[in-house]
Amino acid sequence: MIDRTGLAEFLRRRREALQPEDVGLPRGRRRRTSGLRREEVASLCQMSTDYYSRLERERGPQPSEQMIASIAQGLHLSLDERDHLFRLAGHNPPTRGTVGEHISPGLLRIFDRLHDTPAEIVTELGETLRQTALGVALTGDLTAYSGPARSIGYRWFTDPATRRLYAPDDHPFLTRMFTSGLREVATLRGPGSRAAHLAELLLARNEEFRRVWNDHEVGIRPHEVKNFVHPALGALELTCQSLLDPGQSHSLLVYTAVPGSESHEKLRLLPVIGTQPLR
């Protein structure tokens, strides 16, 4: 059963404890509210202000598990806090482990400060959970995919648009790298895992994947320098730095260019180009 009073009080306390800078928002000069405003939390949680406000006022229908997960992420809750929120809302908490998509508050705090560079948070299967605005400008909105296509390794073999984002000379290596990575995760997580399911789908549908899969390669790691092909800016040579959250198997990927290089100058144009469709 939903504990409306407990849910409302918990949401209110967590909202009041957060400051705008904690979640990557500007403070502004005329702020009088202690903590975040309800409309700011609603925006972070991708819901209407009215819906969120009703939860804090002990009103409205019981929120779905998906909605509670969005609130937990928007409020930068820890796993313990997330589980508590689920129970207050009358739901069983999601299973913990490396297949979860709840991003840790620490990783989010770093991500929220990356306003001036392309960056993304990805799962071990290459599913993009968050992107900065410049990340979207660089590669398109990778969070919009659903189903198996959320994984870049799956898209590499099924969606030609994915390959157009990378220099053709790198395609053979990337084919081996994505196949090797999927084999490693499928072996680590075992039969019945999402990784094993992706491998089964690709084995049934893609001849190139079957051929490379049969080579049984493992241990092929990404190159530090990635060669992108942007539809408006052309070739971009970017260094990719990775920060791993081992508890959730999420990685924060940050893309930068050598100062003074041609790619560095092109990166400065990304904010001007914005998030126009890249497909």
C-alpha positions in Angstrom: 0.0 0.0 0.0 1.2 3.5 -0.8 2.2 5.6 2.3 1.0 9.0 1.0 2.1 10.9 4.1 5.5 9.3 4.2 6.0 9.7 0.4 5.1 13.4 0.5 7.4 14.1 3.5 10.3 12.2 2.0 10.0 14.0 -1.4 9.7 17.4 0.3 12.8 16.8 2.5 14.9 15.6 -0.4 13.8 18.5 -2.5 14.7 21.0 0.2 18.1 19.4 0.8 19.2 19.9 -2.8 20.6 23.1 -4.2 20.5 24.1 -7.8 24.2 23.7 -8.3 23.9 20.1 -7.0 21.9 19.1 -10.1 23.5 21.4 -12.7 21.0 24.2 -12.5 21.8 27.9 -12.2 21.0 29.5 -8.9 19.9 32.9 -10.1 20.0 36.1 -8.2 16.5 36.2 -6.8 16.2 32.8 -5.3 14.4 32.7 -1.9 13.3 29.1 -1.9 15.2 26.7 0.4 16.5 24.0 -1.9 14.9 23.3 -5.3 11.6 24.6 -6.5 8.8 22.1 -7.3 8.9 23.0 -11.0 12.7 22.4 -11.1 12.3 18.9 -9.6 9.4 18.2 -12.0 11.7 19.2 -14.9 14.5 17.0 -13.6 12.1 14.1 -13.3 10.5 14.6 -16.7 6.9 15.2 -15.4 4.5 18.0 -15.0 4.8 20.4 -12.1 1.1 19.7 -11.2 1.7 15.9 -11.0 4.8 16.3 -8.8 3.1 18.9 -6.6 0.2 16.6 -6.0 2.5 13.9 -4.7 4.0 16.3 -2.2 0.4 17.2 -1.1 -0.6 13.6 -0.7 -3.0 13.6 -3.7 -3.3 12.0 -7.0 -3.1 8.4 -8.2 -0.5 6.0 -7.1 2.7 6.7 -9.2 3.9 3.9 -11.4 7.2 2.2 -11.0 8.6 4.0 -14.0 7.5 7.3 -12.5 9.1 6.5 -9.2 12.3 5.6 -11.0 12.3 8.9 -12.7 11.8 10.8 -9.4 14.6 8.8 -7.8 17.0 9.7 -10.6 15.9 13.3 -10.8 16.4 13.8 -7.0 19.8 12.2 -7.2 18.9 9.5 -4.7 21.3 6.8 -3.5 20.3 3.2 -4.0 19.1 3.0 -0.4 17.1 6.1 -0.8 15.7 4.9 -4.1 14.6 1.6 -2.5 12.9 3.5 0.3 11.1 5.7 -2.2 9.8 2.7 -4.0 8.4 1.1 -0.8 6.7 4.4 0.2 5.0 4.4 -3.1 3.8 0.8 -2.6 6.2 -0.9 -5.0 8.9 -3.5 -4.6 12.4 -1.9 -5.3 14.1 -2.9 -8.5 16.8 -5.6 -8.3 20.2 -4.2 -7.5 23.2 -5.0 -9.5 25.2 -4.2 -12.6 22.1 -4.4 -14.9 20.4 -1.5 -13.2 20.0 1.9 -14.8 19.9 4.0 -11.7 22.9 6.4 -11.9 24.8 7.0 -8.7 24.6 10.5 -7.2 28.3 10.9 -7.4 28.5 10.2 -11.1 25.6 12.5 -11.7 27.2 15.3 -9.8 30.2 15.1 -12.1 28.0 14.8 -15.2 25.9 17.8 -14.2 29.0 20.1 -14.2 30.0 19.2 -17.8 28.2 22.0 -19.5 31.0 22.8 -22.0 32.0 19.4 -23.4 30.4 16.4 -25.1 29.8 13.7 -22.5 27.5 10.7 -21.9 26.8 8.1 -19.3 26.6 4.5 -20.7 25.9 1.0 -19.4 28.2 -1.9 -20.0 26.2 -2.7 -23.1 26.7 0.7 -24.5 23.2 2.0 -23.7 23.3 5.8 -23.3 21.5 6.9 -20.1 22.4 10.6 -20.2 24.0 13.0 -22.6 25.1 16.6 -22.2 23.7 19.1 -24.7 27.0 19.1 -26.6 26.9 15.3 -26.5 23.6 15.4 -28.4 25.0 17.9 -30.8 28.0 15.6 -31.5 26.2 12.3 -32.0 22.4 12.9 -31.9 20.1 11.9 -29.1 21.2 8.4 -28.2 18.8 8.2 -25.3 15.8 8.1 -27.7 16.4 4.5 -28.8 14.4 1.7 -27.4 14.6 -2.1 -27.2 17.8 -3.8 -28.4 18.7 -0.6 -30.5 19.6 1.1 -27.2 22.9 -0.7 -27.4 25.5 0.9 -29.7 26.9 -2.6 -30.3 23.6 -3.8 -31.6 23.0 -0.7 -33.7 26.5 -1.0 -35.2 25.3 -4.2 -37.1 21.7 -3.1 -37.7 21.6 0.7 -38.3 23.8 2.2 -41.1 23.4 5.6 -39.6 25.5 4.5 -36.6 28.5 3.7 -38.8 28.3 7.1 -40.6 29.3 8.8 -37.3 32.7 7.2 -37.4 35.6 7.3 -39.8 35.4 4.5 -42.4 39.0 3.4 -41.7 38.0 2.6 -38.1 35.1 0.4 -39.0 36.9 -3.0 -39.1 38.4 -2.3 -35.7 35.1 -1.1 -34.2 33.3 -4.2 -35.6 35.8 -6.5 -33.8 35.6 -4.3 -30.6 31.8 -4.3 -30.3 31.7 -8.1 -30.9 34.5 -8.8 -28.4 32.8 -6.6 -25.8 29.4 -8.2 -26.2 31.0 -11.7 -25.9 32.8 -10.7 -22.7 29.6 -9.3 -21.1 27.5 -12.2 -22.2 30.0 -14.6 -20.7 30.2 -12.6 -17.5 26.4 -12.2 -17.0 25.6 -15.7 -18.3 22.7 -17.3 -20.3 19.4 -15.4 -20.0 21.2 -12.0 -19.6 20.4 -9.0 -21.8 23.9 -9.4 -23.3 23.2 -13.0 -24.2 19.9 -12.0 -25.7 21.6 -9.3 -27.9 24.1 -11.8 -29.1 21.3 -14.3 -30.0 19.5 -11.6 -32.0 22.6 -10.6 -33.9 23.6 -14.2 -34.6 20.2 -14.8 -36.1 20.1 -11.6 -38.2 23.5 -10.5 -39.2 26.1 -12.4 -41.3 29.0 -10.0 -40.5 28.4 -10.4 -36.8 28.3 -14.2 -37.1 31.6 -14.2 -38.9 33.4 -12.0 -36.4 31.7 -13.7 -33.4 33.1 -17.1 -34.6 36.6 -15.7 -34.2 36.1 -15.7 -30.4 38.1 -12.6 -29.8 38.1 -11.0 -26.4 40.0 -8.1 -24.7 39.7 -5.6 -27.6 39.6 -2.3 -25.8 38.5 1.1 -27.3 41.1 3.4 -28.6 41.6 6.5 -26.5 41.3 8.7 -29.7 38.0 8.4 -31.6 37.5 9.6 -35.1 34.0 11.0 -35.6 32.5 12.2 -38.8 30.0 15.0 -38.0 27.5 15.8 -40.8 28.1 19.5 -40.4 31.6 19.8 -39.0 33.3 16.9 -40.8 36.1 14.9 -39.3 36.7 15.3 -35.6 39.6 13.6 -33.7 38.5 13.5 -30.1 40.1 12.0 -27.0 37.7 9.9 -24.9 38.3 9.8 -21.1 36.3 7.2 -19.1 35.3 7.2 -15.5 33.8 3.8 -14.3 31.3 3.3 -11.5 32.0 -0.3 -10.7 29.0 -0.7 -8.5 26.6 -0.1 -11.4 28.9 -0.8 -14.3 28.2 2.6 -15.7 30.8 4.7 -17.4 31.0 8.5 -17.8 32.6 9.2 -21.2 34.0 12.7 -21.8 35.2 13.8 -25.3 37.8 16.5 -25.7 40.1 17.8 -28.4 43.8 18.8 -28.2 43.9 22.6 -27.6 44.9 24.5 -30.8 44.0 21.6 -33.1 41.5 21.8 -35.9 39.1 19.5 -34.0 39.3 21.8 -31.0 38.2 24.7 -33.1 35.4 22.6 -34.6 34.2 21.7 -31.1 33.7 25.3 -30.4 31.0 25.4 -33.1 28.9 22.6 -31.5 26.9 25.0 -29.3 26.1 27.0 -32.5 25.0 24.0 -34.4 23.0 22.7 -31.4 20.9 19.6 -31.4 19.7 19.5 -35.0 18.8 16.0 -36.3 21.9 14.1 -37.3 20.3 11.1 -39.0 
